[in-house]
Amino acid sequence: MNNKLYGNLIFELSKAGRKGYSLPQNLYQHSTSELPATLCRKQEAQLPECDEMTVVRHYTNLSHNNFGVNDGFYPLGSCTMKYNPAINEEIAAMKMFTGLHPLQPAETCQHALELYFRLQESLAELTGLSEFTLNPCAGAHGELTGLMVIRAYHESRGDHQRTKVIIPDSAHGTNPASAAVCGLEIVEVKSNTEGLVDVEDLKRLVEQEGPNIAAMMMTNPNTLGIFEHAIPEITKLIHDAGGLMYYDGANLNPMLGACRPGDMGFDVMHINLHKTFSTPHGGGGPGSGPVGVRAGLEAFLPTPRVVFRDDMFRVETTEPQSLGSIGAFLGNFGVMIKAYVYILSLGREHIKEVGPLATLNANYIKESLKDVYELPIEGLCKHEFVFDGLKDKSTGVTTMDVAKRLLDYGYHAPTIYFPLLFHESLMIEPTENESKDTIDGFIHVMRQIAEEAKTDPELVKTAPHTTPIGRVDDVLAAKHPIVTYKQMLNDTN
Ligand SMILES: *Cc1c(COP(=O)(O)O)cnc(C)c1O
């Protein structure tokens, strides 16, 4: 590859007067000059001037520097980097969906509203809850919405003092963040040595905080990929104290078709459509974090909602107890189309295989590598698990080194240094999408890296060797970020 070409900015490739198109001469001179002078530029826009091939090659080469699920195995724990089947993308790109305007009358877009409505219903059925809103645009946005529902519920009963949320120390960082944004106070419950919620610690907190508890947030399987088997006891404790149970469903993948949060006693939950239901994500979007509630809490959900009444799908905006609007229009519709296609293409029968397959894949990798990587918590995991670095600590090769070396072999690195419960966390989530060959290839490479750590540790410590950019200095990059073109020019001059 021509390093010089793709290393340049498009502005540096500019040559004055060069164009990527030629248009016929304008025969209608008068039509261009009617804009008021105050709206016109004083000078020409400073845009790069390039021919079409330069532009196409520039961006194509840049795109080769990225790594996505379509390039290779992407076992990024806690993120469920699921393949988005081509048919999802094709259907989401159909003109009948992309040509819609959010303000057009309901009778002109019944097909889209029907899809929206049926997705609401499918999610309710898959989770055992009563009703879903598809409005939130991310998992964290869903958490905030769900907690607002919980607040509204307590407020409606005059329970104004319920302002505390119990959150496990292993929770995803968005949980305490959402609670804080919702104006709630966070009370942390400890994990025990098995990586599960410490029920004794929880009992102490419930005793202490009783009438002030608004909710407890739980992730199941938790961030270590372990099923919280004390849930019946935990939900009873919280319900008896008058609090509600919130289920962070970003890890719903291994549960799909196997069990339902509603049946476990949860009152409110969110789902990450962009994880469990296949939309590609990362880099900030697009996402969708639908929120579901059990019977009795529906009235508090935000609006607009899509309902079916008098033989027609309708967008409802007036609900007296509703939170009102939490975002623009009905949410990220493209993500919903992909999620609905994913559900339909698996069907009632095969969707049951998602959870068990994701679980089997994760356990297979764990068991195949635990003799060379440190497994801090033994036993069955769900869709993901955590190693605490290499087993042989004498080589000085760290989790960071292993992650960088994986790039040389064409694999995306797992999540590293999260969760914070261990020093050298390496969190692996294969999802149900991968073939046995791909997974065996990954296992082989992980073993190879463990071997290299012993025989040639420098090779691993200086990786990656094959990527366009080698190892970046994380600290310098964080402390001295170069975020503008001018800054870069100043730095290199
Ligand atoms: C990804 C994730 C979230 C947050 O979802 P976003 O869409 O990134 O806001 C919350 N909780 C858990 C457990 C997650 O894995």
Ligand as a Chemical Component Dictionary entry (heavy atoms), coordinates in Angstrom:
data_LIG
# 
_chem_comp.id                   LIG 
_chem_comp.type                 NON-POLYMER 
_chem_comp.pdbx_formal_charge   0 
_chem_comp.three_letter_code    LIG 
# 
loop_
_chem_comp_atom.comp_id 
_chem_comp_atom.atom_id 
_chem_comp_atom.alt_atom_id 
_chem_comp_atom.type_symbol 
_chem_comp_atom.charge 
_chem_comp_atom.model_Cartn_x 
_chem_comp_atom.model_Cartn_y 
_chem_comp_atom.model_Cartn_z 
_chem_comp_atom.pdbx_ordinal 
LIG C1 C1 C 0 -22.671 -1.464 26.658 1  
LIG C2 C2 C 0 -23.221 -1.518 28.018 2  
LIG C3 C3 C 0 -23.955 -0.430 28.536 3  
LIG C4 C4 C 0 -24.111 0.898  27.838 4  
LIG O1 O1 O 0 -24.665 0.861  26.564 5  
LIG P1 P1 P 0 -24.406 2.080  25.537 6  
LIG O2 O2 O 0 -25.275 1.797  24.386 7  
LIG O3 O3 O 0 -22.951 2.050  25.225 8  
LIG O4 O4 O 0 -24.785 3.342  26.240 9  
LIG C5 C5 C 0 -24.513 -0.588 29.793 10 
LIG N1 N1 N 0 -24.338 -1.705 30.516 11 
LIG C6 C6 C 0 -23.620 -2.759 30.068 12 
LIG C7 C7 C 0 -23.477 -3.990 30.908 13 
LIG C8 C8 C 0 -23.026 -2.692 28.808 14 
LIG O5 O5 O 0 -22.308 -3.731 28.355 15 
# 
loop_
_chem_comp_bond.comp_id 
_chem_comp_bond.atom_id_1 
_chem_comp_bond.atom_id_2 
_chem_comp_bond.value_order 
_chem_comp_bond.pdbx_ordinal 
LIG C1 C2 SING 1  
LIG C2 C3 SING 2  
LIG C2 C8 DOUB 3  
LIG C3 C4 SING 4  
LIG C3 C5 DOUB 5  
LIG C4 O1 SING 6  
LIG O1 P1 SING 7  
LIG P1 O2 DOUB 8  
LIG P1 O3 SING 9  
LIG P1 O4 SING 10 
LIG C5 N1 SING 11 
LIG N1 C6 DOUB 12 
LIG C6 C7 SING 13 
LIG C6 C8 SING 14 
LIG C8 O5 SING 15 
# 
